[in-house]
Amino acid sequence: MNVKHTENEILTDFILDYSDHLLTPAEERSLRDLMAMCDGTRKFAISGRATASLLRKLPEIRAKEGFEQRMAAAFALELEDETRQANIKNCNNKELIN
């Protein structure tokens, strides 16, 4: 059996939940049955669990004070500029004026 996990969003989400230890016992048994039948799924699930484990070992790094406010302000300015550019473009579009 060969399941294309990269093309199956439900299976990918299922494996991600497996990686984060979020499956119920029944769901984990079902996934383990599938892993026994499909080498690609088994490798993907084992890799996902290993990656999640390594990520949990990384130290938490917090952003500097005010970072979120500065980013929000930068995004707001960017959105304002994009909106202004779109409005200029729409005003120059004769189809919209007539």
N, C-alpha and C positions, 0 to 999 in steps of 0.2 A: 504494500500500500504506500502511495506517495502523495502526501497532501502538500499543496503549495501554500504554506503558512503566510508568505509575504503577500499573497493575493487574497487572503481570507481575513477580513478585518475582525470578525467574531473570534476566530481561532487566535489571531494575534493578541487581541485583548485578553482572551482566556489565558494565554501563556504569560502575558505581562502580569496578570493577577496571580498566577502561579509563582512568578518571580518575586512578587512582593508578599507571598504567603497569605493571600486574601481568599483563596478558594475554600469552599466547604469541603468536608471530608469526601462527600459523594462526587463533587466536581473534580477533586484531585485524583480520585480513583479512576474516573472517566479519562482524564488526561493521561494518567499513567498507562491505561490500557491502549490509548492511541499512540503514546510514545513507544510502547512495546511493538506496535505494528508498523510504525513509520519512523525510519532513521532520521529523516530531515527534521521532523517535529521534535524528536528526542534531542537532537543536537541543538536546535533553536531554543528549546525550553531550558536545557542545562546551561547554555550560554547566557540566556536571559537571567537565570537565577544567580549565576556566578557574577554577572555584571552588577546586578542589584546589590549583592552582598558586598562587592568592592566599593560601590558608591556609598553604602551606609557607613563604611569605615573612614571615609574622608572627613576631615574636620569641617565643621560648619564655619563659614566665613560670612560675616555680616557686612553689608554695605556701610559706607561712611554716613554719618549723620547728614540728613538733608538730601541724600541721593535720590530717593523716590520722588521728592518734591521737584528736584531739578529735572528729572526725567519726564515727569508729568508736564512740567512747563515747556520743555523742549518738544514733546509730542503735540501739545496744544498749539504751539507756534507753527509747527510743521503742518498740522491739519488746517490751521487758519490760512497758511500760504497756499496749500493745495486747493482749498475752497475758493480763495481769491482767484487763482489761476483758472479754475474751472468756470467761474462766473465770467471772467474776461473772455474766455473762449466761447462760452454760450452767448454772450452779448454780441460777439463778432459773427455769430452764426446767423445769417439772414433768414434761414428757415424759422428760427425762433422769433424773430422780430416781426415777420409778416403774419 
